[in-house]
Structures are given as C-alpha cells and as structure tokens.
Amino acid sequence: MSQLTTRSARGEDRTSEVRRPRYRRTLLLILALWGFGYACYRAYYAAGGTFGIIGHPVSATQYRTVNAIGAVVILFAAIVPPVAVRVFPRAVPVLGWIVGVGCCMHAFVDGALRVFSVSGVHPTQLPASVWLSFDRRAADLQDLLLNEPWFLVEGLLWAALGLAFVSASRRRPWLISATVVCLLLTVVGVLSGLGVIGSFHLG
C-alpha cells in the first residue's frame, strides 16, 4: 500500500513538472499581451487622440509627452518578464512579489479613492499644472473601469508568475507576506489620500 502511495505521489510530481513550464509560458504570453494593450491605449493619446479624454490639458504637448513616456515604460514592462525568466530566473519570485504587491496596492488605493470621489465623500483633485479643466465624474469612472482594473490584473499576473517559480515549501510564506504587505500599504495609501495622515515622500 505504501509503495502504491509513493508511486502515485511521484506520478503527480512528474505531471506537475510537465505542466509547470506550460503554465509559465501561458502567464508570460498573457502578461505581454496585457502590457501591450495598455501601452497602445497610452500611445493613442500620445499620438494626439482625444476620444475619452477627461478634460482640457494645460499643454497638449506636455500631455502627449507624458502619455508617450507612459507607453514606452509599459511596453518595456511587458518585455521584462520573458527576459527575467530566461536570464535571471532566480530573481523572478522577488520581482513577482514586488510588482505584484505594488500594482495591486495601486489598484486598491486609487480604486477606493475614486469610489469616495464618485460618492461625493472626498472629490478627486487633479493637478492644476496638468489640467485647465476636467470632468471629475468622467475621470473617476475612467479610473475605476479601466486604469485600476488594468493594474489589478497586472499585479495578479506578476504574482502568479513569481509564485510559479517558488518551491512548494515556500509558497505559503510568500503568499502571506505579499498579502499582508499589500493590505498594510493599501490602508496607509487610502488614509494618506483622504488626508487623515500625511503623505510620504522619499528623498
């Protein structure tokens, strides 16, 4: 009986080892497509597109430049996962943890603040140095329905990729630490955004 159990366990391990590379490749493909899609969205505004724009920018040139930089950064981020997996596979769990926590925290904080803004509890204030005028409701809904969902999915995909490179014995601590830090940073970010506590700046 014990021999059958051992053989069964070994068979499951082999099946898992066969499936894991396929799972990793799938994650890499989805990450690349997800990043490319959002980069195209930013590139549209960088090229002068106006559909869905939330207001009138102070400088059209500045607005296009900001979106062009954003498109390049996001496109670069879409290339990072396959490069990291091929060149620095041992760094993937750390990268997945950092990017996963960062993106999910970004989505939770900004999403919560936008909900407060839509409900009228704490209206969103966009920088006057960027916008001459803006439609607050349009800005809130665009963030809630497009930007923050993108960051949330991006963070979850990175976390899934990082976790795919973590040994079975270390997955639980990896997940718990990422979840706890993300929740703590989210609470701090929301409280800071609401003005309950001060903002934090590095440097």
MODELLER restraints for C-alpha pairs under 7 A, 6 or more apart:
rsr = mdl.restraints
at = mdl.atoms
rsr.add(forms.Gaussian(group=physical.xy_distance, feature=features.Distance(at['CA:24:A'], at['CA:161:A']), mean=6.62, stdev=0.5))
rsr.add(forms.Gaussian(group=physical.xy_distance, feature=features.Distance(at['CA:24:A'], at['CA:164:A']), mean=6.86, stdev=0.5))
rsr.add(forms.Gaussian(group=physical.xy_distance, feature=features.Distance(at['CA:27:A'], at['CA:157:A']), mean=6.84, stdev=0.5))
rsr.add(forms.Gaussian(group=physical.xy_distance, feature=features.Distance(at['CA:27:A'], at['CA:161:A']), mean=6.42, stdev=0.5))
rsr.add(forms.Gaussian(group=physical.xy_distance, feature=features.Distance(at['CA:28:A'], at['CA:81:A']), mean=6.48, stdev=0.5))
rsr.add(forms.Gaussian(group=physical.xy_distance, feature=features.Distance(at['CA:28:A'], at['CA:82:A']), mean=6.27, stdev=0.5))
rsr.add(forms.Gaussian(group=physical.xy_distance, feature=features.Distance(at['CA:31:A'], at['CA:78:A']), mean=6.38, stdev=0.5))
rsr.add(forms.Gaussian(group=physical.xy_distance, feature=features.Distance(at['CA:31:A'], at['CA:157:A']), mean=6.60, stdev=0.5))
rsr.add(forms.Gaussian(group=physical.xy_distance, feature=features.Distance(at['CA:32:A'], at['CA:78:A']), mean=4.73, stdev=0.5))
rsr.add(forms.Gaussian(group=physical.xy_distance, feature=features.Distance(at['CA:32:A'], at['CA:79:A']), mean=6.65, stdev=0.5))
rsr.add(forms.Gaussian(group=physical.xy_distance, feature=features.Distance(at['CA:35:A'], at['CA:74:A']), mean=6.05, stdev=0.5))
rsr.add(forms.Gaussian(group=physical.xy_distance, feature=features.Distance(at['CA:35:A'], at['CA:75:A']), mean=6.15, stdev=0.5))
rsr.add(forms.Gaussian(group=physical.xy_distance, feature=features.Distance(at['CA:35:A'], at['CA:78:A']), mean=4.99, stdev=0.5))
rsr.add(forms.Gaussian(group=physical.xy_distance, feature=features.Distance(at['CA:36:A'], at['CA:75:A']), mean=5.85, stdev=0.5))
rsr.add(forms.Gaussian(group=physical.xy_distance, feature=features.Distance(at['CA:36:A'], at['CA:78:A']), mean=6.59, stdev=0.5))
rsr.add(forms.Gaussian(group=physical.xy_distance, feature=features.Distance(at['CA:39:A'], at['CA:71:A']), mean=4.38, stdev=0.5))
rsr.add(forms.Gaussian(group=physical.xy_distance, feature=features.Distance(at['CA:39:A'], at['CA:74:A']), mean=5.59, stdev=0.5))
rsr.add(forms.Gaussian(group=physical.xy_distance, feature=features.Distance(at['CA:39:A'], at['CA:75:A']), mean=5.70, stdev=0.5))
rsr.add(forms.Gaussian(group=physical.xy_distance, feature=features.Distance(at['CA:40:A'], at['CA:71:A']), mean=6.88, stdev=0.5))
rsr.add(forms.Gaussian(group=physical.xy_distance, feature=features.Distance(at['CA:42:A'], at['CA:67:A']), mean=5.27, stdev=0.5))
rsr.add(forms.Gaussian(group=physical.xy_distance, feature=features.Distance(at['CA:42:A'], at['CA:68:A']), mean=6.70, stdev=0.5))
rsr.add(forms.Gaussian(group=physical.xy_distance, feature=features.Distance(at['CA:42:A'], at['CA:70:A']), mean=6.50, stdev=0.5))
rsr.add(forms.Gaussian(group=physical.xy_distance, feature=features.Distance(at['CA:42:A'], at['CA:71:A']), mean=5.13, stdev=0.5))
rsr.add(forms.Gaussian(group=physical.xy_distance, feature=features.Distance(at['CA:43:A'], at['CA:67:A']), mean=6.43, stdev=0.5))
rsr.add(forms.Gaussian(group=physical.xy_distance, feature=features.Distance(at['CA:43:A'], at['CA:68:A']), mean=5.81, stdev=0.5))
rsr.add(forms.Gaussian(group=physical.xy_distance, feature=features.Distance(at['CA:43:A'], at['CA:71:A']), mean=5.51, stdev=0.5))
rsr.add(forms.Gaussian(group=physical.xy_distance, feature=features.Distance(at['CA:45:A'], at['CA:64:A']), mean=6.13, stdev=0.5))
rsr.add(forms.Gaussian(group=physical.xy_distance, feature=features.Distance(at['CA:45:A'], at['CA:67:A']), mean=6.24, stdev=0.5))
rsr.add(forms.Gaussian(group=physical.xy_distance, feature=features.Distance(at['CA:46:A'], at['CA:64:A']), mean=4.05, stdev=0.5))
rsr.add(forms.Gaussian(group=physical.xy_distance, feature=features.Distance(at['CA:46:A'], at['CA:65:A']), mean=6.29, stdev=0.5))
rsr.add(forms.Gaussian(group=physical.xy_distance, feature=features.Distance(at['CA:46:A'], at['CA:67:A']), mean=4.98, stdev=0.5))
rsr.add(forms.Gaussian(group=physical.xy_distance, feature=features.Distance(at['CA:46:A'], at['CA:68:A']), mean=4.86, stdev=0.5))
rsr.add(forms.Gaussian(group=physical.xy_distance, feature=features.Distance(at['CA:47:A'], at['CA:64:A']), mean=6.72, stdev=0.5))
rsr.add(forms.Gaussian(group=physical.xy_distance, feature=features.Distance(at['CA:48:A'], at['CA:64:A']), mean=6.53, stdev=0.5))
rsr.add(forms.Gaussian(group=physical.xy_distance, feature=features.Distance(at['CA:54:A'], at['CA:134:A']), mean=5.63, stdev=0.5))
rsr.add(forms.Gaussian(group=physical.xy_distance, feature=features.Distance(at['CA:54:A'], at['CA:135:A']), mean=5.62, stdev=0.5))
rsr.add(forms.Gaussian(group=physical.xy_distance, feature=features.Distance(at['CA:54:A'], at['CA:138:A']), mean=5.87, stdev=0.5))
rsr.add(forms.Gaussian(group=physical.xy_distance, feature=features.Distance(at['CA:54:A'], at['CA:139:A']), mean=5.53, stdev=0.5))
rsr.add(forms.Gaussian(group=physical.xy_distance, feature=features.Distance(at['CA:55:A'], at['CA:131:A']), mean=6.98, stdev=0.5))
rsr.add(forms.Gaussian(group=physical.xy_distance, feature=features.Distance(at['CA:55:A'], at['CA:133:A']), mean=5.57, stdev=0.5))
rsr.add(forms.Gaussian(group=physical.xy_distance, feature=features.Distance(at['CA:55:A'], at['CA:134:A']), mean=3.84, stdev=0.5))
rsr.add(forms.Gaussian(group=physical.xy_distance, feature=features.Distance(at['CA:55:A'], at['CA:135:A']), mean=5.84, stdev=0.5))
rsr.add(forms.Gaussian(group=physical.xy_distance, feature=features.Distance(at['CA:56:A'], at['CA:131:A']), mean=5.88, stdev=0.5))
rsr.add(forms.Gaussian(group=physical.xy_distance, feature=features.Distance(at['CA:56:A'], at['CA:132:A']), mean=5.60, stdev=0.5))
rsr.add(forms.Gaussian(group=physical.xy_distance, feature=features.Distance(at['CA:56:A'], at['CA:133:A']), mean=5.41, stdev=0.5))
rsr.add(forms.Gaussian(group=physical.xy_distance, feature=features.Distance(at['CA:56:A'], at['CA:134:A']), mean=6.22, stdev=0.5))
rsr.add(forms.Gaussian(group=physical.xy_distance, feature=features.Distance(at['CA:57:A'], at['CA:63:A']), mean=6.62, stdev=0.5))
rsr.add(forms.Gaussian(group=physical.xy_distance, feature=features.Distance(at['CA:57:A'], at['CA:130:A']), mean=5.62, stdev=0.5))
rsr.add(forms.Gaussian(group=physical.xy_distance, feature=features.Distance(at['CA:57:A'], at['CA:131:A']), mean=4.25, stdev=0.5))
rsr.add(forms.Gaussian(group=physical.xy_distance, feature=features.Distance(at['CA:57:A'], at['CA:132:A']), mean=5.51, stdev=0.5))
rsr.add(forms.Gaussian(group=physical.xy_distance, feature=features.Distance(at['CA:58:A'], at['CA:129:A']), mean=6.76, stdev=0.5))
rsr.add(forms.Gaussian(group=physical.xy_distance, feature=features.Distance(at['CA:58:A'], at['CA:130:A']), mean=5.34, stdev=0.5))
rsr.add(forms.Gaussian(group=physical.xy_distance, feature=features.Distance(at['CA:58:A'], at['CA:131:A']), mean=5.14, stdev=0.5))
rsr.add(forms.Gaussian(group=physical.xy_distance, feature=features.Distance(at['CA:58:A'], at['CA:132:A']), mean=5.14, stdev=0.5))
rsr.add(forms.Gaussian(group=physical.xy_distance, feature=features.Distance(at['CA:84:A'], at['CA:92:A']), mean=6.44, stdev=0.5))
rsr.add(forms.Gaussian(group=physical.xy_distance, feature=features.Distance(at['CA:85:A'], at['CA:92:A']), mean=6.48, stdev=0.5))
rsr.add(forms.Gaussian(group=physical.xy_distance, feature=features.Distance(at['CA:92:A'], at['CA:162:A']), mean=5.34, stdev=0.5))
rsr.add(forms.Gaussian(group=physical.xy_distance, feature=features.Distance(at['CA:92:A'], at['CA:165:A']), mean=6.74, stdev=0.5))
rsr.add(forms.Gaussian(group=physical.xy_distance, feature=features.Distance(at['CA:93:A'], at['CA:162:A']), mean=3.99, stdev=0.5))
rsr.add(forms.Gaussian(group=physical.xy_distance, feature=features.Distance(at['CA:93:A'], at['CA:163:A']), mean=6.15, stdev=0.5))
rsr.add(forms.Gaussian(group=physical.xy_distance, feature=features.Distance(at['CA:93:A'], at['CA:165:A']), mean=5.91, stdev=0.5))
rsr.add(forms.Gaussian(group=physical.xy_distance, feature=features.Distance(at['CA:93:A'], at['CA:166:A']), mean=6.18, stdev=0.5))
rsr.add(forms.Gaussian(group=physical.xy_distance, feature=features.Distance(at['CA:94:A'], at['CA:162:A']), mean=6.93, stdev=0.5))
rsr.add(forms.Gaussian(group=physical.xy_distance, feature=features.Distance(at['CA:95:A'], at['CA:162:A']), mean=6.81, stdev=0.5))
rsr.add(forms.Gaussian(group=physical.xy_distance, feature=features.Distance(at['CA:96:A'], at['CA:158:A']), mean=4.82, stdev=0.5))
rsr.add(forms.Gaussian(group=physical.xy_distance, feature=features.Distance(at['CA:96:A'], at['CA:159:A']), mean=4.82, stdev=0.5))
rsr.add(forms.Gaussian(group=physical.xy_distance, feature=features.Distance(at['CA:96:A'], at['CA:161:A']), mean=6.24, stdev=0.5))
rsr.add(forms.Gaussian(group=physical.xy_distance, feature=features.Distance(at['CA:96:A'], at['CA:162:A']), mean=4.10, stdev=0.5))
rsr.add(forms.Gaussian(group=physical.xy_distance, feature=features.Distance(at['CA:97:A'], at['CA:159:A']), mean=5.83, stdev=0.5))
rsr.add(forms.Gaussian(group=physical.xy_distance, feature=features.Distance(at['CA:97:A'], at['CA:162:A']), mean=6.37, stdev=0.5))
rsr.add(forms.Gaussian(group=physical.xy_distance, feature=features.Distance(at['CA:97:A'], at['CA:178:A']), mean=6.37, stdev=0.5))
rsr.add(forms.Gaussian(group=physical.xy_distance, feature=features.Distance(at['CA:99:A'], at['CA:155:A']), mean=6.20, stdev=0.5))
rsr.add(forms.Gaussian(group=physical.xy_distance, feature=features.Distance(at['CA:99:A'], at['CA:158:A']), mean=6.39, stdev=0.5))
rsr.add(forms.Gaussian(group=physical.xy_distance, feature=features.Distance(at['CA:100:A'], at['CA:155:A']), mean=3.93, stdev=0.5))
rsr.add(forms.Gaussian(group=physical.xy_distance, feature=features.Distance(at['CA:100:A'], at['CA:156:A']), mean=5.90, stdev=0.5))
rsr.add(forms.Gaussian(group=physical.xy_distance, feature=features.Distance(at['CA:100:A'], at['CA:158:A']), mean=5.20, stdev=0.5))
rsr.add(forms.Gaussian(group=physical.xy_distance, feature=features.Distance(at['CA:100:A'], at['CA:159:A']), mean=4.74, stdev=0.5))
rsr.add(forms.Gaussian(group=physical.xy_distance, feature=features.Distance(at['CA:101:A'], at['CA:155:A']), mean=6.62, stdev=0.5))
rsr.add(forms.Gaussian(group=physical.xy_distance, feature=features.Distance(at['CA:101:A'], at['CA:178:A']), mean=6.11, stdev=0.5))
rsr.add(forms.Gaussian(group=physical.xy_distance, feature=features.Distance(at['CA:101:A'], at['CA:182:A']), mean=5.31, stdev=0.5))
rsr.add(forms.Gaussian(group=physical.xy_distance, feature=features.Distance(at['CA:103:A'], at['CA:151:A']), mean=5.23, stdev=0.5))
rsr.add(forms.Gaussian(group=physical.xy_distance, feature=features.Distance(at['CA:103:A'], at['CA:152:A']), mean=6.07, stdev=0.5))
rsr.add(forms.Gaussian(group=physical.xy_distance, feature=features.Distance(at['CA:103:A'], at['CA:154:A']), mean=6.67, stdev=0.5))
rsr.add(forms.Gaussian(group=physical.xy_distance, feature=features.Distance(at['CA:103:A'], at['CA:155:A']), mean=4.64, stdev=0.5))
rsr.add(forms.Gaussian(group=physical.xy_distance, feature=features.Distance(at['CA:104:A'], at['CA:151:A']), mean=6.35, stdev=0.5))
rsr.add(forms.Gaussian(group=physical.xy_distance, feature=features.Distance(at['CA:104:A'], at['CA:152:A']), mean=4.81, stdev=0.5))
rsr.add(forms.Gaussian(group=physical.xy_distance, feature=features.Distance(at['CA:104:A'], at['CA:155:A']), mean=5.10, stdev=0.5))
rsr.add(forms.Gaussian(group=physical.xy_distance, feature=features.Distance(at['CA:105:A'], at['CA:182:A']), mean=5.54, stdev=0.5))
rsr.add(forms.Gaussian(group=physical.xy_distance, feature=features.Distance(at['CA:105:A'], at['CA:185:A']), mean=6.60, stdev=0.5))
rsr.add(forms.Gaussian(group=physical.xy_distance, feature=features.Distance(at['CA:105:A'], at['CA:186:A']), mean=5.37, stdev=0.5))
rsr.add(forms.Gaussian(group=physical.xy_distance, feature=features.Distance(at['CA:106:A'], at['CA:151:A']), mean=6.97, stdev=0.5))
rsr.add(forms.Gaussian(group=physical.xy_distance, feature=features.Distance(at['CA:107:A'], at['CA:148:A']), mean=4.57, stdev=0.5))
rsr.add(forms.Gaussian(group=physical.xy_distance, feature=features.Distance(at['CA:107:A'], at['CA:149:A']), mean=6.74, stdev=0.5))
rsr.add(forms.Gaussian(group=physical.xy_distance, feature=features.Distance(at['CA:107:A'], at['CA:151:A']), mean=5.56, stdev=0.5))
rsr.add(forms.Gaussian(group=physical.xy_distance, feature=features.Distance(at['CA:107:A'], at['CA:152:A']), mean=5.35, stdev=0.5))
rsr.add(forms.Gaussian(group=physical.xy_distance, feature=features.Distance(at['CA:108:A'], at['CA:186:A']), mean=6.37, stdev=0.5))
rsr.add(forms.Gaussian(group=physical.xy_distance, feature=features.Distance(at['CA:109:A'], at['CA:186:A']), mean=5.44, stdev=0.5))
rsr.add(forms.Gaussian(group=physical.xy_distance, feature=features.Distance(at['CA:109:A'], at['CA:189:A']), mean=5.81, stdev=0.5))
rsr.add(forms.Gaussian(group=physical.xy_distance, feature=features.Distance(at['CA:109:A'], at['CA:190:A']), mean=5.35, stdev=0.5))
rsr.add(forms.Gaussian(group=physical.xy_distance, feature=features.Distance(at['CA:110:A'], at['CA:148:A']), mean=6.98, stdev=0.5))
rsr.add(forms.Gaussian(group=physical.xy_distance, feature=features.Distance(at['CA:111:A'], at['CA:144:A']), mean=5.81, stdev=0.5))
rsr.add(forms.Gaussian(group=physical.xy_distance, feature=features.Distance(at['CA:111:A'], at['CA:148:A']), mean=6.20, stdev=0.5))
rsr.add(forms.Gaussian(group=physical.xy_distance, feature=features.Distance(at['CA:113:A'], at['CA:190:A']), mean=6.64, stdev=0.5))
rsr.add(forms.Gaussian(group=physical.xy_distance, feature=features.Distance(at['CA:113:A'], at['CA:193:A']), mean=7.00, stdev=0.5))
rsr.add(forms.Gaussian(group=physical.xy_distance, feature=features.Distance(at['CA:114:A'], at['CA:124:A']), mean=6.96, stdev=0.5))
rsr.add(forms.Gaussian(group=physical.xy_distance, feature=features.Distance(at['CA:114:A'], at['CA:140:A']), mean=5.36, stdev=0.5))
rsr.add(forms.Gaussian(group=physical.xy_distance, feature=features.Distance(at['CA:114:A'], at['CA:144:A']), mean=6.71, stdev=0.5))
rsr.add(forms.Gaussian(group=physical.xy_distance, feature=features.Distance(at['CA:116:A'], at['CA:122:A']), mean=5.30, stdev=0.5))
rsr.add(forms.Gaussian(group=physical.xy_distance, feature=features.Distance(at['CA:116:A'], at['CA:123:A']), mean=6.95, stdev=0.5))
rsr.add(forms.Gaussian(group=physical.xy_distance, feature=features.Distance(at['CA:117:A'], at['CA:123:A']), mean=4.07, stdev=0.5))
rsr.add(forms.Gaussian(group=physical.xy_distance, feature=features.Distance(at['CA:117:A'], at['CA:124:A']), mean=5.46, stdev=0.5))
rsr.add(forms.Gaussian(group=physical.xy_distance, feature=features.Distance(at['CA:118:A'], at['CA:137:A']), mean=6.49, stdev=0.5))
rsr.add(forms.Gaussian(group=physical.xy_distance, feature=features.Distance(at['CA:118:A'], at['CA:140:A']), mean=6.52, stdev=0.5))
rsr.add(forms.Gaussian(group=physical.xy_distance, feature=features.Distance(at['CA:122:A'], at['CA:194:A']), mean=6.96, stdev=0.5))
rsr.add(forms.Gaussian(group=physical.xy_distance, feature=features.Distance(at['CA:124:A'], at['CA:136:A']), mean=6.81, stdev=0.5))
rsr.add(forms.Gaussian(group=physical.xy_distance, feature=features.Distance(at['CA:163:A'], at['CA:171:A']), mean=6.64, stdev=0.5))
rsr.add(forms.Gaussian(group=physical.xy_distance, feature=features.Distance(at['CA:191:A'], at['CA:197:A']), mean=5.87, stdev=0.5))
rsr.add(forms.Gaussian(group=physical.xy_distance, feature=features.Distance(at['CA:192:A'], at['CA:198:A']), mean=5.65, stdev=0.5))
rsr.add(forms.Gaussian(group=physical.xy_distance, feature=features.Distance(at['CA:192:A'], at['CA:199:A']), mean=5.50, stdev=0.5))
